[in-house]
Amino acid sequence: MAKDIYQSLITDEKKFARMSGLKKSLFDILVKKVQEQIEEHQQAHPLSKRGKKPQMSLENKLLLMLMYYRNYHTYLTLSELFGISEGYANKTVHKMSKLVV
């Protein structure tokens, strides 16, 4: 099961900014924008079933991507921190990067 790093970091604004590179208010705006893009894509490409529900929240996925680009952690480090596999960490960073750009 994936760990909820986002919930543990939002209690300390300075720590959140140092880990992610963004203030919490900017991060919330980024989450809204990415969520809108995901919904637009799902409306444009509807599927009857979309597979398994993701274990990680959108906030944690974005935080993982930001931490990767800010600190250049290895996927092994991120996978241990977030409680996921290295492959899923890699996939998440690339998928979130495309949505943010």
C-alpha positions as CSV (number, residue, x, y, z in Angstrom):
1,M,0.0,0.0,0.0
2,A,1.3,3.4,-0.9
3,K,2.3,5.8,1.9
4,D,0.5,9.2,2.1
5,I,3.5,11.5,2.2
6,Y,1.4,14.5,1.2
7,Q,-0.7,14.3,4.4
8,S,2.4,14.2,6.6
9,L,4.0,17.2,4.8
10,I,1.0,19.6,4.7
11,T,1.2,20.2,8.4
12,D,4.5,22.1,8.0
13,E,4.4,24.8,5.3
14,K,8.1,25.4,5.3
15,K,9.0,21.7,5.1
16,F,6.5,21.2,2.3
17,A,8.0,24.1,0.3
18,R,11.6,22.8,0.9
19,M,10.7,19.2,-0.2
20,S,8.5,20.1,-3.3
21,G,9.9,23.5,-4.4
22,L,6.4,25.0,-4.3
23,K,4.3,26.8,-1.7
24,K,1.2,24.9,-0.6
25,S,-1.1,27.5,-2.3
26,L,0.7,27.0,-5.7
27,F,0.7,23.3,-5.3
28,D,-3.1,23.4,-4.8
29,I,-3.5,25.4,-8.0
30,L,-1.3,22.8,-9.8
31,V,-3.5,20.0,-8.5
32,K,-6.7,21.7,-9.8
33,K,-5.1,22.3,-13.3
34,V,-3.9,18.7,-13.6
35,Q,-7.3,17.3,-12.4
36,E,-9.0,19.4,-15.0
37,Q,-6.7,18.0,-17.7
38,I,-7.4,14.4,-16.5
39,E,-11.2,15.0,-16.6
40,E,-11.0,16.5,-20.1
41,H,-9.0,13.5,-21.4
42,Q,-11.5,11.1,-19.8
43,Q,-14.4,12.9,-21.4
44,A,-12.7,12.9,-24.8
45,H,-11.8,9.3,-24.5
46,P,-14.5,7.5,-22.6
47,L,-14.1,3.9,-21.6
48,S,-16.7,1.7,-19.9
49,K,-14.0,0.4,-17.5
50,R,-10.8,2.0,-16.5
51,G,-9.1,-0.8,-14.6
52,K,-7.9,-0.8,-11.1
53,K,-8.3,2.4,-9.0
54,P,-5.0,4.0,-8.3
55,Q,-3.5,3.5,-4.9
56,M,-1.8,6.9,-4.8
57,S,-3.7,10.2,-4.7
58,L,-3.1,12.8,-7.3
59,E,-1.5,15.0,-4.7
60,N,1.1,12.3,-3.9
61,K,1.8,11.6,-7.5
62,L,2.5,15.3,-8.1
63,L,4.6,15.5,-5.0
64,L,6.6,12.5,-6.1
65,M,7.3,14.2,-9.5
66,L,8.2,17.5,-7.9
67,M,10.6,15.8,-5.4
68,Y,12.2,13.9,-8.3
69,Y,12.9,17.0,-10.2
70,R,13.9,19.2,-7.2
71,N,16.3,16.7,-5.5
72,Y,17.0,14.2,-8.3
73,H,16.3,11.3,-6.0
74,T,16.7,7.8,-7.6
75,Y,13.6,5.9,-8.3
76,L,14.7,3.4,-5.6
77,T,14.7,6.2,-3.0
78,L,11.3,7.5,-4.1
79,S,9.8,4.0,-4.2
80,E,10.9,3.4,-0.6
81,L,9.7,6.8,0.6
82,F,6.3,6.4,-1.1
83,G,5.9,2.7,-0.6
84,I,5.6,1.8,-4.3
85,S,7.8,-0.1,-6.8
86,E,10.6,1.5,-8.8
87,G,8.8,1.0,-12.0
88,Y,5.6,2.7,-10.7
89,A,7.7,5.6,-9.5
90,N,9.2,6.0,-12.9
91,K,5.9,5.7,-14.7
92,T,4.3,8.2,-12.3
93,V,7.1,10.8,-12.8
94,H,6.8,10.6,-16.6
95,K,3.0,10.6,-16.6
96,M,2.8,13.6,-14.3
97,S,5.5,15.5,-16.2
98,K,3.5,15.2,-19.4
99,L,0.4,16.6,-17.6
100,V,2.2,19.5,-16.0
101,V,4.0,20.6,-19.1
